[in-house]
């Protein structure tokens, strides 16, 4: 699997779009970058994961175990192969660790409100602290 060094170098480089937005009194930021080389790394990782899953499925099928549920999950992963042309949105937020306890789940949602409800979008991520 990739170590995503290319993606990290994209984040460390210049932002040609000059559209960094900060929020939360500077604790958070969101920006768009041209990251086709990063997305190529992500696509490579997706392909590796799918290849390993196919090997696992073949082994399960040889033992006559059902694999329909796994194939459905793989279809979801396959659906993101062409998710981006290389323009990516990055978000970050620095929480005050004094307010967090082990096991807390923290995350961030970004909402785009458009003139048409069909164009509204929300993107979220979270992790366990």
C-alpha positions in Angstrom: 0.0 0.0 0.0 1.1 3.5 -0.6 2.6 5.8 2.0 0.9 8.7 0.2 4.2 10.7 0.1 3.0 12.3 -3.1 -0.2 13.5 -1.4 1.8 14.9 1.5 4.1 16.8 -0.9 1.0 18.3 -2.6 -0.1 19.6 0.7 3.3 21.1 1.5 3.5 22.9 -1.9 2.0 26.1 -3.2 -1.7 26.4 -3.6 -2.2 27.6 -7.1 -5.9 28.2 -6.5 -5.2 30.7 -3.7 -8.5 29.8 -2.0 -7.7 28.7 1.5 -10.6 29.3 3.9 -10.0 29.3 7.6 -12.7 28.8 10.3 -13.0 28.1 14.0 -10.8 31.1 14.9 -8.1 29.7 12.7 -8.2 26.2 14.1 -9.5 24.8 10.8 -8.8 25.2 7.1 -10.2 24.0 3.8 -8.7 24.4 0.4 -8.7 23.0 -3.1 -5.4 21.9 -4.8 -4.5 20.4 -8.1 -3.4 16.9 -7.0 -3.4 14.6 -10.0 -0.2 12.9 -8.9 -1.7 12.4 -5.4 -4.9 11.0 -6.9 -2.8 8.6 -9.0 -1.4 7.3 -5.7 -4.9 6.9 -4.2 -6.1 5.1 -7.4 -3.1 2.8 -7.2 -3.9 2.0 -3.6 -7.6 1.3 -4.5 -6.4 -1.1 -7.2 -4.1 -2.9 -4.8 -6.9 -3.3 -2.2 -9.3 -4.6 -4.9 -6.7 -7.1 -6.1 -6.1 -8.4 -2.6 -9.9 -8.7 -2.1 -10.2 -10.7 -5.3 -7.6 -13.2 -3.9 -9.5 -13.5 -0.7 -12.8 -14.0 -2.5 -11.3 -16.7 -4.6 -10.1 -18.5 -1.5 -13.5 -18.2 0.2 -15.3 -19.4 -3.0 -13.0 -22.4 -3.1 -14.2 -23.3 0.4 -17.8 -22.7 -0.8 -18.4 -19.7 1.5 -20.8 -16.9 0.3 -19.1 -13.8 -1.1 -22.0 -11.7 -2.2 -21.7 -9.2 0.6 -18.0 -8.8 0.0 -18.6 -8.3 -3.7 -21.2 -5.6 -2.9 -18.6 -3.8 -0.7 -16.1 -4.0 -3.5 -18.5 -2.5 -5.9 -18.6 0.6 -3.6 -14.9 0.8 -3.6 -14.8 0.4 -7.4 -17.2 3.3 -7.7 -14.5 5.8 -6.5 -11.9 4.8 -9.1 -12.9 7.9 -11.2 -14.0 10.0 -8.4 -11.6 12.9 -9.2 -9.8 14.3 -12.1 -7.1 15.4 -9.7 -8.6 18.5 -8.1 -9.0 17.7 -4.5 -10.5 19.4 -1.4 -8.4 19.1 1.8 -9.8 19.9 5.3 -8.1 20.1 8.6 -9.0 21.1 12.1 -7.0 21.3 15.3 -9.0 20.4 18.4 -8.1 21.6 21.9 -6.7 18.4 23.4 -7.6 19.6 26.9 -11.3 19.2 26.0 -10.9 15.6 24.6 -11.1 12.3 26.4 -9.7 9.0 25.2 -12.4 7.3 23.1 -14.1 10.5 22.0 -15.1 10.5 18.4 -14.2 13.8 16.7 -14.7 14.9 13.1 -15.6 17.7 10.7 -18.4 18.2 8.2 -18.3 20.7 5.4 -21.6 21.8 3.8 -21.9 23.5 0.5 -25.2 25.3 0.1 -26.1 26.1 -3.5 -28.9 27.9 -5.2 -30.5 24.5 -6.1 -31.0 21.9 -3.4 -29.9 19.2 -6.0 -26.5 20.9 -6.0 -26.1 21.0 -2.2 -23.3 18.7 -0.9 -21.9 17.6 2.5 -18.6 15.9 3.2 -17.7 14.5 6.6 -14.8 12.7 8.2 -14.3 11.5 11.8 -12.0 9.4 13.9 -11.7 8.0 17.4 -9.4 10.0 19.7 
